[in-house]
């Protein structure tokens, strides 16, 4: 029995260390996978937003492209690839928000103010879902995000500018 005590004193800590090492290795692998997934999602979300912006920016200049132009076909192709790649990597809230945005955008009429309001709300929901997914939190409310999306500022500025011009015309007789 006295021979067993030194053996146990040497073996038990070694076994304990080995078990702890295996456990901590598993934990580190799990954390690494989560970080890799978050980085991949960030990259894919950026690709989707960039593809969307590239497609819509084609209409910012005259002459506007035709649906069969090389630029339009290329932009739509990249958009569809980026959109369809989200389904296997994005979280459920991002898939829902992005597909809601996509479905509305596909039939969207930017000259309709009511549709613009719905469009900007869906875009803001999508961006907030993406931000929460990759950074696990955001301090921006949905309403604040909606007010800050890039095209929302342009719409407000253009309508304010039109109102000011009409106001000047009415107050300054010819």
N, CA, C and O atoms as a DFTB+ gen file, in Angstrom:
696 C
 N C O
     1  1       0.806      -1.179       0.000
     2  2       0.000       0.000       0.000
     3  2       0.861       1.259       0.000
     4  3       0.517       2.243      -0.655
     5  1       1.944       1.238       0.707
     6  2       2.811       2.409       0.757
     7  2       3.444       2.700      -0.595
     8  3       3.825       3.843      -0.846
     9  1       3.570       1.722      -1.469
    10  2       4.098       1.918      -2.814
    11  2       3.049       2.633      -3.687
    12  3       3.412       3.402      -4.578
    13  1       1.797       2.392      -3.446
    14  2       0.714       2.983      -4.236
    15  2       0.562       4.493      -4.007
    16  3       0.183       5.216      -4.928
    17  1       0.842       4.961      -2.836
    18  2       0.666       6.383      -2.521
    19  2       1.575       7.253      -3.391
    20  3       1.079       8.225      -3.961
    21  1       2.867       6.968      -3.529
    22  2       3.687       7.805      -4.418
    23  2       3.235       7.732      -5.878
    24  3       3.301       8.719      -6.611
    25  1       2.776       6.552      -6.283
    26  2       2.305       6.414      -7.666
    27  2       1.057       7.273      -7.868
    28  3       0.961       7.987      -8.867
    29  1       0.099       7.216      -6.939
    30  2      -1.120       8.017      -7.037
    31  2      -0.804       9.517      -6.987
    32  3      -1.419      10.310      -7.700
    33  1       0.150       9.894      -6.147
    34  2       0.538      11.296      -6.054
    35  2       1.102      11.784      -7.386
    36  3       0.928      12.956      -7.722
    37  1       1.760      10.941      -8.140
    38  2       2.327      11.319      -9.435
    39  2       1.306      11.222     -10.554
    40  3       1.301      12.066     -11.450
    41  1       0.442      10.216     -10.528
    42  2      -0.477       9.947     -11.632
    43  2      -1.735      10.828     -11.579
    44  3      -2.164      11.327     -12.619
    45  1      -2.326      11.027     -10.421
    46  2      -3.586      11.764     -10.319
    47  2      -3.429      13.208     -10.828
    48  3      -4.264      13.647     -11.618
    49  1      -2.410      13.962     -10.417
    50  2      -2.271      15.317     -10.977
    51  2      -2.034      15.302     -12.484
    52  3      -2.498      16.196     -13.192
    53  1      -1.322      14.304     -12.977
    54  2      -1.072      14.210     -14.414
    55  2      -2.379      13.971     -15.160
    56  3      -2.633      14.593     -16.191
    57  1      -3.196      13.080     -14.645
    58  2      -4.504      12.806     -15.276
    59  2      -5.383      14.056     -15.195
    60  3      -6.051      14.405     -16.168
    61  1      -5.388      14.722     -14.056
    62  2      -6.167      15.951     -13.895
    63  2      -5.727      17.023     -14.868
    64  3      -6.560      17.703     -15.469
    65  1      -4.422      17.179     -15.025
    66  2      -3.890      18.159     -15.970
    67  2      -4.285      17.817     -17.400
    68  3      -4.639      18.700     -18.182
    69  1      -4.223      16.536     -17.736
    70  2      -4.600      16.095     -19.086
    71  2      -6.079      16.363     -19.344
    72  3      -6.440      16.837     -20.421
    73  1      -6.927      16.069     -18.386
    74  2      -8.373      16.298     -18.552
    75  2      -8.651      17.795     -18.699
    76  3      -9.433      18.204     -19.558
    77  1      -8.005      18.611     -17.856
    78  2      -8.185      20.063     -17.954
    79  2      -7.688      20.584     -19.304
    80  3      -8.315      21.459     -19.901
    81  1      -6.581      20.057     -19.779
    82  2      -6.034      20.467     -21.073
    83  2      -6.987      20.143     -22.208
    84  3      -7.189      20.964     -23.103
    85  1      -7.573      18.955     -22.179
    86  2      -8.543      18.577     -23.215
    87  2      -9.784      19.470     -23.151
    88  3     -10.300      19.898     -24.184
    89  1     -10.255      19.746     -21.945
    90  2     -11.431      20.598     -21.789
    91  2     -11.141      22.014     -22.303
    92  3     -11.937      22.574     -23.057
    93  1     -10.002      22.592     -21.897
    94  2      -9.688      23.957     -22.318
    95  2      -9.414      24.028     -23.825
    96  3      -9.710      25.045     -24.452
    97  1      -8.859      22.975     -24.412
    98  2      -8.650      22.926     -25.864
    99  2     -10.009      22.967     -26.578
   100  3     -10.178      23.682     -27.566
   101  1     -10.960      22.204     -26.072
   102  2     -12.311      22.199     -26.649
   103  2     -12.975      23.558     -26.545
   104  3     -13.622      24.017     -27.486
   105  1     -12.812      24.204     -25.392
   106  2     -13.370      25.539     -25.208
   107  2     -12.739      26.538     -26.184
   108  3     -13.439      27.349     -26.791
   109  1     -11.429      26.471     -26.326
   110  2     -10.737      27.396     -27.229
   111  2     -11.165      27.162     -28.677
   112  3     -11.331      28.116     -29.437
   113  1     -11.340      25.913     -29.056
   114  2     -11.805      25.604     -30.422
   115  2     -13.206      26.173     -30.661
   116  3     -13.489      26.688     -31.743
   117  1     -14.074      26.084     -29.664
   118  2     -15.430      26.616     -29.781
   119  2     -15.375      28.135     -29.959
   120  3     -16.065      28.679     -30.821
   121  1     -14.568      28.816     -29.163
   122  2     -14.422      30.270     -29.271
   123  2     -13.855      30.642     -30.642
   124  3     -14.324      31.587     -31.276
   125  1     -12.848      29.898     -31.094
   126  2     -12.256      30.171     -32.414
   127  2     -13.292      30.018     -33.526
   128  3     -13.326      30.824     -34.455
   129  1     -14.134      28.992     -33.436
   130  2     -15.178      28.786     -34.451
   131  2     -16.175      29.943     -34.436
   132  3     -16.606      30.406     -35.492
   133  1     -16.540      30.410     -33.242
   134  2     -17.471      31.540     -33.142
   135  2     -16.870      32.806     -33.747
   136  3     -17.558      33.548     -34.449
   137  1     -15.603      33.052     -33.482
   138  2     -14.924      34.224     -34.054
   139  2     -14.843      34.095     -35.572
   140  3     -15.097      35.064     -36.287
   141  1     -14.496      32.920     -36.066
   142  2     -14.433      32.699     -37.515
   143  2     -15.798      32.893     -38.160
   144  3     -15.900      33.493     -39.230
   145  1     -16.847      32.391     -37.518
   146  2     -18.197      32.539     -38.051
   147  2     -18.600      34.015     -38.072
   148  3     -19.163      34.484     -39.060
   149  1     -18.322      34.742     -37.007
   150  2     -18.653      36.165     -36.954
   151  2     -17.912      36.932     -38.049
   152  3     -18.495      37.798     -38.701
   153  1     -16.649      36.622     -38.253
   154  2     -15.874      37.288     -39.298
   155  2     -16.404      36.950     -40.687
   156  3     -16.468      37.820     -41.556
   157  1     -16.784      35.689     -40.902
   158  2     -17.344      35.295     -42.195
   159  2     -18.676      35.989     -42.438
   160  3     -18.946      36.447     -43.548
   161  1     -19.507      36.068     -41.411
   162  2     -20.781      36.773     -41.547
   163  2     -20.551      38.239     -41.874
   164  3     -21.213      38.789     -42.755
   165  1     -19.627      38.874     -41.180
   166  2     -19.327      40.288     -41.436
   167  2     -18.930      40.475     -42.898
   168  3     -19.391      41.403     -43.563
   169  1     -18.087      39.601     -43.380
   170  2     -17.621      39.673     -44.767
   171  2     -18.784      39.478     -45.746
   172  3     -18.905      40.213     -46.725
   173  1     -19.633      38.488     -45.477
   174  2     -20.763      38.220     -46.373
   175  2     -21.819      39.323     -46.310
   176  3     -22.434      39.638     -47.329
   177  1     -22.039      39.912     -45.146
   178  2     -22.986      41.022     -45.041
   179  2     -22.459      42.225     -45.816
   180  3     -23.210      42.909     -46.511
   181  1     -21.177      42.469     -45.686
   182  2     -20.564      43.577     -46.429
   183  2     -20.674      43.329     -47.935
   184  3     -20.954      44.251     -48.701
   185  1     -20.456      42.095     -48.347
   186  2     -20.560      41.763     -49.776
   187  2     -21.982      42.007     -50.277
   188  3     -22.175      42.538     -51.370
   189  1     -22.971      41.621     -49.483
   190  2     -24.358      41.814     -49.891
   191  2     -24.693      43.306     -50.019
   192  3     -25.253      43.734     -51.028
   193  1     -24.351      44.087     -48.999
   194  2     -24.652      45.525     -49.028
   195  2     -23.924      46.189     -50.194
   196  3     -24.489      47.050     -50.867
   197  1     -22.690      45.800     -50.432
   198  2     -21.920      46.364     -51.554
   199  2     -22.567      46.004     -52.885
   200  3     -22.675      46.851     -53.772
   201  1     -22.995      44.761     -53.029
   202  2     -23.644      44.337     -54.277
   203  2     -24.959      45.097     -54.477
   204  3     -25.276      45.511     -55.592
   205  1     -25.708      45.274     -53.413
   206  2     -26.950      46.042     -53.501
   207  2     -26.650      47.480     -53.932
   208  3     -27.291      48.005     -54.842
   209  1     -25.670      48.115     -53.274
   210  2     -25.324      49.495     -53.606
   211  2     -24.825      49.624     -55.039
   212  3     -25.146      50.591     -55.730
   213  1     -24.042      48.649     -55.482
   214  2     -23.529      48.683     -56.856
   215  2     -24.678      48.610     -57.854
   216  3     -24.684      49.325     -58.856
   217  1     -25.643      47.751     -57.577
   218  2     -26.786      47.609     -58.481
   219  2     -27.617      48.886     -58.509
   220  3     -27.971      49.371     -59.583
   221  1     -27.926      49.427     -57.354
   222  2     -28.782      50.615     -57.330
   223  2     -28.054      51.874     -57.793
   224  3     -28.683      52.792     -58.318
   225  1     -26.745      51.927     -57.606
   226  2     -26.010      53.135     -58.021
   227  2     -25.966      53.287     -59.538
   228  3     -25.656      54.370     -60.034
   229  1     -26.265      52.243     -60.272
   230  2     -26.300      52.351     -61.726
   231  2     -27.365      53.350     -62.183
   232  3     -27.275      53.902     -63.279
   233  1     -28.373      53.578     -61.333
   234  2     -29.464      54.476     -61.693
   235  2     -29.207      55.918     -61.262
   236  3     -30.055      56.787     -61.468
   237  1     -28.048      56.175     -60.668
   238  2     -27.722      57.527     -60.209
   239  2     -27.232      58.428     -61.339
   240  3     -27.113      59.638     -61.146
   241  1     -26.952      57.877     -62.495
   242  2     -26.352      58.639     -63.583
   243  2     -27.161      58.482     -64.859
   244  3     -27.847      57.480     -65.067
   245  1     -27.064      59.488     -65.701
   246  2     -27.678      59.412     -67.026
   247  2     -26.595      59.074     -68.022
   248  3     -25.479      59.574     -67.873
   249  1     -26.840      58.286     -68.995
   250  2     -28.074      57.554     -69.209
   251  2     -28.143      56.340     -68.278
   252  3     -27.131      55.723     -67.949
   253  1     -29.356      56.028     -67.875
   254  2     -29.570      54.862     -67.024
   255  2     -29.377      53.599     -67.855
   256  3     -29.704      53.570     -69.041
   257  1     -28.843      52.556     -67.221
   258  2     -28.595      51.336     -67.993
   259  2     -29.893      50.600     -68.306
   260  3     -30.878      50.693     -67.574
   261  1     -29.863      49.885     -69.387
   262  2     -30.999      49.026     -69.709
   263  2     -30.851      47.731     -68.924
   264  3     -29.770      47.432     -68.417
   265  1     -31.910      46.976     -68.824
   266  2     -31.863      45.703     -68.092
   267  2     -30.920      44.702     -68.755
   268  3     -30.468      43.757     -68.109
   269  1     -30.622      44.903     -70.036
   270  2     -29.742      43.973     -70.749
   271  2     -28.323      44.494     -70.920
   272  3     -27.499      43.859     -71.579
   273  1     -28.033      45.654     -70.324
   274  2     -26.676      46.188     -70.442
   275  2     -25.697      45.317     -69.654
   276  3     -26.072      44.648     -68.691
   277  1     -24.452      45.343     -70.081
   278  2     -23.418      44.532     -69.421
   279  2     -23.263      44.922     -67.950
   280  3     -23.116      44.059     -67.085
   281  1     -23.297      46.226     -67.676
   282  2     -23.145      46.699     -66.292
   283  2     -24.286      46.209     -65.409
   284  3     -24.066      45.799     -64.270
   285  1     -25.521      46.253     -65.947
   286  2     -26.685      45.827     -65.170
   287  2     -26.658      44.315     -64.944
   288  3     -26.945      43.848     -63.841
   289  1     -26.320      43.563     -65.961
   290  2     -26.254      42.104     -65.829
   291  2     -25.178      41.714     -64.817
   292  3     -25.394      40.832     -63.986
   293  1     -24.031      42.364     -64.888
   294  2     -22.940      42.084     -63.950
   295  2     -23.339      42.434     -62.515
   296  3     -23.092      41.654     -61.595
   297  1     -23.953      43.599     -62.322
   298  2     -24.369      44.029     -60.981
   299  2     -25.441      43.099     -60.415
   300  3     -25.379      42.728     -59.243
   301  1     -26.421      42.721     -61.233
   302  2     -27.480      41.821     -60.769
   303  2     -26.923      40.438     -60.448
   304  3     -27.347      39.802     -59.483
   305  1     -25.993      39.983     -61.241
   306  2     -25.380      38.684     -60.989
   307  2     -24.659      38.684     -59.643
   308  3     -24.832      37.765     -58.843
   309  1     -23.860      39.703     -59.395
   310  2     -23.152      39.803     -58.111
   311  2     -24.141      39.922     -56.959
   312  3     -23.942      39.324     -55.902
   313  1     -25.207      40.693     -57.161
   314  2     -26.223      40.830     -56.118
   315  2     -26.839      39.474     -55.781
   316  3     -26.948      39.112     -54.609
   317  1     -27.242      38.724     -56.812
   318  2     -27.897      37.433     -56.569
   319  2     -26.962      36.446     -55.874
   320  3     -27.397      35.686     -55.009
   321  1     -25.704      36.452     -56.239
   322  2     -24.738      35.564     -55.579
   323  2     -24.603      35.964     -54.106
   324  3     -24.669      35.112     -53.220
   325  1     -24.416      37.241     -53.852
   326  2     -24.260      37.714     -52.476
   327  2     -25.516      37.441     -51.652
   328  3     -25.426      37.019     -50.499
   329  1     -26.688      37.681     -52.244
   330  2     -27.950      37.438     -51.540
   331  2     -28.130      35.954     -51.238
   332  3     -28.458      35.591     -50.108
   333  1     -27.925      35.112     -52.207
   334  2     -28.153      33.677     -51.983
   335  2     -27.121      33.071     -51.041
   336  3     -27.411      32.069     -50.387
   337  1     -25.917      33.652     -50.952
   338  2     -24.902      33.138     -50.027
   339  2     -25.220      33.453     -48.568
   340  3     -24.636      32.843     -47.672
   341  1     -26.114      34.371     -48.316
   342  2     -26.472      34.698     -46.930
   343  2     -27.252      33.579     -46.251
   344  3     -27.190      33.431     -45.030
   345  1     -27.976      32.799     -47.024
   346  2     -28.889      31.829     -46.430
   347  2     -28.197      30.725     -45.634
   348  3     -28.791      30.197     -44.694
   349  1     -26.985      30.365     -45.972
   350  2     -26.316      29.309     -45.228
   351  2     -25.443      29.843     -44.100
   352  3     -24.973      29.062     -43.273
   353  1     -25.213      31.156     -44.045
   354  2     -24.290      31.695     -43.034
   355  2     -24.968      32.646     -42.056
   356  3     -24.550      32.736     -40.902
   357  1     -25.992      33.348     -42.485
   358  2     -26.614      34.382     -41.653
   359  2     -27.464      33.769     -40.548
   360  3     -27.969      32.652     -40.665
   361  1     -27.604      34.533     -39.474
   362  2     -28.497      34.126     -38.391
   363  2     -29.948      34.236     -38.875
   364  3     -30.223      34.875     -39.890
   365  1     -30.857      33.619     -38.152
   366  2     -32.277      33.663     -38.524
   367  2     -32.815      35.097     -38.631
   368  3     -33.500      35.409     -39.605
   369  1     -32.525      35.983     -37.656
   370  2     -33.043      37.353     -37.800
   371  2     -32.512      38.072     -39.048
   372  3     -33.231      38.861     -39.662
   373  1     -31.271      37.803     -39.416
   374  2     -30.707      38.444     -40.609
   375  2     -31.339      37.867     -41.874
   376  3     -31.624      38.611     -42.813
   377  1     -31.558      36.565     -41.913
   378  2     -32.215      35.958     -43.085
   379  2     -33.607      36.558     -43.253
   380  3     -33.996      36.921     -44.363
   381  1     -34.357      36.664     -42.161
   382  2     -35.711      37.236     -42.246
   383  2     -35.669      38.702     -42.713
   384  3     -36.392      39.093     -43.629
   385  1     -34.817      39.492     -42.071
   386  2     -34.747      40.922     -42.406
   387  2     -34.267      41.133     -43.837
   388  3     -34.797      41.984     -44.551
   389  1     -33.269      40.365     -44.257
   390  2     -32.729      40.527     -45.604
   391  2     -33.728      40.070     -46.662
   392  3     -33.883      40.732     -47.688
   393  1     -34.400      38.958     -46.428
   394  2     -35.365      38.503     -47.429
   395  2     -36.581      39.432     -47.483
   396  3     -37.143      39.636     -48.559
   397  1     -36.998      39.997     -46.348
   398  2     -38.081      40.990     -46.369
   399  2     -37.666      42.226     -47.159
   400  3     -38.438      42.746     -47.965
   401  1     -36.447      42.689     -46.924
   402  2     -35.924      43.831     -47.665
   403  2     -35.845      43.510     -49.157
   404  3     -36.298      44.293     -49.992
   405  1     -35.271      42.361     -49.483
   406  2     -35.120      41.962     -50.881
   407  2     -36.466      41.893     -51.594
   408  3     -36.617      42.437     -52.687
   409  1     -37.442      41.230     -50.985
   410  2     -38.754      41.080     -51.616
   411  2     -39.421      42.422     -51.865
   412  3     -40.069      42.618     -52.893
   413  1     -39.262      43.351     -50.919
   414  2     -39.853      44.675     -51.115
   415  2     -39.080      45.461     -52.163
   416  3     -39.677      46.092     -53.035
   417  1     -37.756      45.426     -52.081
   418  2     -36.912      46.197     -52.996
   419  2     -37.132      45.769     -54.443
   420  3     -37.073      46.604     -55.345
   421  1     -37.375      44.522     -54.674
   422  2     -37.515      44.013     -56.038
   423  2     -38.663      44.696     -56.770
   424  3     -38.621      44.835     -57.993
   425  1     -39.686      45.122     -56.037
   426  2     -40.856      45.773     -56.649
   427  2     -40.975      47.244     -56.230
   428  3     -42.030      47.850     -56.415
   429  1     -39.943      47.804     -55.688
   430  2     -39.940      49.133     -55.080
   431  2     -39.996      50.239     -56.122
   432  3     -39.311      50.186     -57.144
   433  1     -40.827      51.248     -55.844
   434  2     -40.906      52.451     -56.670
   435  2     -40.389      53.619     -55.833
   436  3     -41.114      54.116     -54.972
   437  1     -39.139      54.075     -56.065
   438  2     -38.549      55.118     -55.220
   439  2     -39.272      56.461     -55.274
   440  3     -39.067      57.304     -54.401
   441  1     -40.111      56.673     -56.281
   442  2     -40.822      57.950     -56.358
   443  2     -42.053      57.973     -55.453
   444  3     -42.633      59.038     -55.241
   445  1     -42.461      56.834     -54.921
   446  2     -43.619      56.728     -54.046
   447  2     -43.155      56.922     -52.599
   448  3     -42.424      56.085     -52.069
   449  1     -43.577      58.026     -51.952
   450  2     -43.108      58.360     -50.595
   451  2     -43.510      57.286     -49.584
   452  3     -42.728      56.966     -48.689
   453  1     -44.710      56.725     -49.711
   454  2     -45.149      55.675     -48.786
   455  2     -44.259      54.439     -48.917
   456  3     -43.866      53.834     -47.920
   457  1     -43.951      54.077     -50.155
   458  2     -43.051      52.943     -50.364
   459  2     -41.648      53.267     -49.866
   460  3     -40.962      52.394     -49.335
   461  1     -41.215      54.522     -50.034
   462  2     -39.901      54.914     -49.526
   463  2     -39.825      54.729     -48.016
   464  3     -38.813      54.254     -47.500
   465  1     -40.889      55.102     -47.301
   466  2     -40.913      54.935     -45.846
   467  2     -40.799      53.466     -45.463
   468  3     -40.050      53.118     -44.550
   469  1     -41.531      52.611     -46.147
   470  2     -41.461      51.160     -45.886
   471  2     -40.078      50.627     -46.239
   472  3     -39.506      49.825     -45.501
   473  1     -39.555      51.069     -47.354
   474  2     -38.230      50.645     -47.811
   475  2     -37.160      50.996     -46.783
   476  3     -36.342      50.150     -46.423
   477  1     -37.162      52.244     -46.308
   478  2     -36.135      52.652     -45.343
   479  2     -36.297      51.920     -44.020
   480  3     -35.303      51.644     -43.348
   481  1     -37.531      51.597     -43.629
   482  2     -37.748      50.823     -42.401
   483  2     -37.186      49.408     -42.556
   484  3     -36.540      48.896     -41.642
   485  1     -37.427      48.779     -43.697
   486  2     -36.907      47.423     -43.931
   487  2     -35.383      47.422     -44.018
   488  3     -34.733      46.508     -43.510
   489  1     -34.816      48.434     -44.655
   490  2     -33.356      48.543     -44.750
   491  2     -32.758      48.701     -43.353
   492  3     -31.767      48.050     -43.022
   493  1     -33.356      49.560     -42.541
   494  2     -32.861      49.775     -41.178
   495  2     -32.950      48.493     -40.358
   496  3     -32.017      48.171     -39.621
   497  1     -34.050      47.756     -40.470
   498  2     -34.184      46.484     -39.739
   499  2     -33.095      45.505     -40.158
   500  3     -32.528      44.802     -39.322
   501  1     -32.809      45.463     -41.443
   502  2     -31.773      44.556     -41.947
   503  2     -30.405      44.951     -41.387
   504  3     -29.656      44.091     -40.921
   505  1     -30.080      46.222     -41.429
   506  2     -28.775      46.690     -40.939
   507  2     -28.647      46.436     -39.435
   508  3     -27.594      45.990     -38.978
   509  1     -29.688      46.711     -38.668
   510  2     -29.643      46.461     -37.224
   511  2     -29.448      44.968     -36.954
   512  3     -28.652      44.601     -36.090
   513  1     -30.157      44.111     -37.674
   514  2     -30.000      42.661     -37.488
   515  2     -28.567      42.226     -37.802
   516  3     -28.002      41.391     -37.095
   517  1     -27.986      42.784     -38.848
   518  2     -26.605      42.449     -39.198
   519  2     -25.639      42.935     -38.115
   520  3     -24.722      42.212     -37.726
   521  1     -25.846      44.152     -37.634
   522  2     -24.965      44.707     -36.593
   523  2     -25.038      43.868     -35.325
   524  3     -24.008      43.569     -34.721
   525  1     -26.228      43.489     -34.920
   526  2     -26.384      42.667     -33.718
   527  2     -25.703      41.322     -33.919
   528  3     -25.078      40.791     -33.002
   529  1     -25.826      40.781     -35.112
   530  2     -25.266      39.463     -35.394
   531  2     -23.741      39.454     -35.349
   532  3     -23.152      38.493     -34.855
   533  1     -23.100      40.486     -35.847
   534  2     -21.635      40.465     -35.895
   535  2     -20.981      41.122     -34.690
   536  3     -19.829      40.822     -34.376
   537  1     -21.695      42.012     -34.010
   538  2     -21.072      42.651     -32.850
   539  2     -21.790      42.304     -31.554
   540  3     -21.382      42.749     -30.481
   541  1     -22.844      41.525     -31.642
   542  2     -23.639      41.042     -30.520
   543  2     -24.448      42.119     -29.818
   544  3     -25.195      41.819     -28.887
   545  1     -24.313      43.364     -30.247
   546  2     -25.128      44.428     -29.678
   547  2     -25.008      45.667     -30.553
   548  3     -24.091      45.794     -31.365
   549  1     -25.945      46.562     -30.368
   550  2     -25.870      47.870     -30.985
   551  2     -26.602      48.831     -30.081
   552  3     -27.616      48.473     -29.481
   553  1     -26.109      50.026     -29.976
   554  2     -26.756      51.032     -29.146
   555  2     -27.734      51.881     -29.949
   556  3     -28.489      52.665     -29.374
   557  1     -27.728      51.735     -31.260
   558  2     -28.642      52.502     -32.106
   559  2     -30.016      51.850     -32.102
   560  3     -30.139      50.645     -32.321
   561  1     -31.044      52.644     -31.853
   562  2     -32.403      52.124     -31.933
   563  2     -32.770      51.942     -33.403
   564  3     -32.103      52.467     -34.295
   565  1     -33.814      51.209     -33.631
   566  2     -34.283      51.001     -35.003
   567  2     -34.669      52.333     -35.635
   568  3     -34.365      52.576     -36.803
   569  1     -35.332      53.194     -34.877
   570  2     -35.739      54.500     -35.411
   571  2     -34.527      55.367     -35.733
   572  3     -34.499      56.036     -36.766
   573  1     -33.523      55.358     -34.852
   574  2     -32.324      56.148     -35.122
   575  2     -31.595      55.626     -36.354
   576  3     -31.105      56.410     -37.166
   577  1     -31.523      54.313     -36.497
   578  2     -30.881      53.734     -37.685
   579  2     -31.649      54.146     -38.939
   580  3     -31.055      54.489     -39.962
   581  1     -32.950      54.107     -38.846
   582  2     -33.782      54.477     -39.998
   583  2     -33.523      55.916     -40.422
   584  3     -33.515      56.222     -41.614
   585  1     -33.313      56.798     -39.453
   586  2     -33.032      58.203     -39.757
   587  2     -31.631      58.392     -40.324
   588  3     -31.366      59.403     -40.976
   589  1     -30.730      57.444     -40.092
   590  2     -29.336      57.609     -40.482
   591  2     -28.929      56.835     -41.733
   592  3     -27.809      57.005     -42.213
   593  1     -29.800      55.995     -42.269
   594  2     -29.417      55.244     -43.464
   595  2     -29.088      56.232     -44.568
   596  3     -29.719      57.285     -44.655
   597  1     -28.111      55.918     -45.417
   598  2     -27.590      56.902     -46.384
   599  2     -28.639      57.553     -47.277
   600  3     -28.600      58.769     -47.461
   601  1     -29.547      56.816     -47.821
   602  2     -30.514      57.389     -48.750
   603  2     -31.610      58.157     -48.046
   604  3     -32.254      58.994     -48.677
   605  1     -31.857      57.912     -46.758
   606  2     -32.888      58.652     -46.021
   607  2     -32.508      60.120     -45.907
   608  3     -33.364      60.990     -46.063
   609  1     -31.251      60.409     -45.639
   610  2     -30.784      61.790     -45.528
   611  2     -30.956      62.516     -46.853
   612  3     -31.341      63.685     -46.878
   613  1     -30.672      61.831     -47.952
   614  2     -30.810      62.458     -49.268
   615  2     -32.260      62.789     -49.567
   616  3     -32.548      63.845     -50.130
   617  1     -33.179      61.906     -49.199
   618  2     -34.591      62.147     -49.456
   619  2     -35.084      63.349     -48.654
   620  3     -35.802      64.196     -49.186
   621  1     -34.704      63.429     -47.381
   622  2     -35.127      64.547     -46.544
   623  2     -34.538      65.841     -47.075
   624  3     -35.238      66.851     -47.143
   625  1     -33.272      65.835     -47.451
   626  2     -32.634      67.037     -47.965
   627  2     -33.311      67.510     -49.249
   628  3     -33.533      68.707     -49.431
   629  1     -33.639      66.577     -50.133
   630  2     -34.239      66.990     -51.402
   631  2     -35.630      67.559     -51.184
   632  3     -35.993      68.533     -51.844
   633  1     -36.427      66.986     -50.278
   634  2     -37.765      67.531     -50.049
   635  2     -37.686      68.841     -49.291
   636  3     -38.490      69.740     -49.537
   637  1     -36.723      68.974     -48.362
   638  2     -36.554      70.247     -47.672
   639  2     -36.106      71.325     -48.651
   640  3     -36.579      72.460     -48.591
   641  1     -35.199      70.973     -49.544
   642  2     -34.708      71.928     -50.537
   643  2     -35.822      72.405     -51.444
   644  3     -35.891      73.594     -51.755
   645  1     -36.698      71.509     -51.878
   646  2     -37.817      71.876     -52.728
   647  2     -38.754      72.815     -51.991
   648  3     -39.250      73.785     -52.565
   649  1     -38.997      72.525     -50.705
   650  2     -39.885      73.375     -49.908
   651  2     -39.321      74.768     -49.740
   652  3     -40.061      75.749     -49.815
   653  1     -38.025      74.870     -49.514
   654  2     -37.384      76.179     -49.347
   655  2     -37.435      76.985     -50.643
   656  3     -37.648      78.197     -50.613
   657  1     -37.243      76.319     -51.773
   658  2     -37.300      77.028     -53.056
   659  2     -38.694      77.581     -53.293
   660  3     -38.840      78.724     -53.727
   661  1     -39.725      76.785     -53.014
   662  2     -41.104      77.246     -53.195
   663  2     -41.400      78.392     -52.241
   664  3     -42.083      79.350     -52.602
   665  1     -40.877      78.288     -51.009
   666  2     -41.088      79.345     -50.022
   667  2     -40.459      80.645     -50.496
   668  3     -41.067      81.707     -50.362
   669  1     -39.252      80.583     -51.050
   670  2     -38.564      81.772     -51.561
   671  2     -39.340      82.386     -52.735
   672  3     -39.431      83.606     -52.868
   673  1     -39.898      81.506     -53.586
   674  2     -40.665      82.010     -54.738
   675  2     -41.895      82.786     -54.256
   676  3     -42.249      83.815     -54.833
   677  1     -42.543      82.291     -53.198
   678  2     -43.753      82.934     -52.692
   679  2     -43.458      84.227     -51.952
   680  3     -44.292      85.132     -51.967
   681  1     -42.308      84.349     -51.307
   682  2     -41.995      85.548     -50.537
   683  2     -41.272      86.604     -51.352
   684  3     -41.235      87.763     -50.939
   685  1     -40.702      86.255     -52.478
   686  2     -39.971      87.203     -53.332
   687  2     -40.735      87.399     -54.634
   688  3     -40.542      86.640     -55.584
   689  1     -41.603      88.409     -54.690
   690  2     -42.349      88.617     -55.935
   691  2     -41.434      89.027     -57.071
   692  3     -40.385      89.626     -56.832
   693  1     -41.814      88.714     -58.317
   694  2     -40.950      89.046     -59.472
   695  2     -40.846      90.507     -59.749
   696  3     -40.156      90.910     -60.686
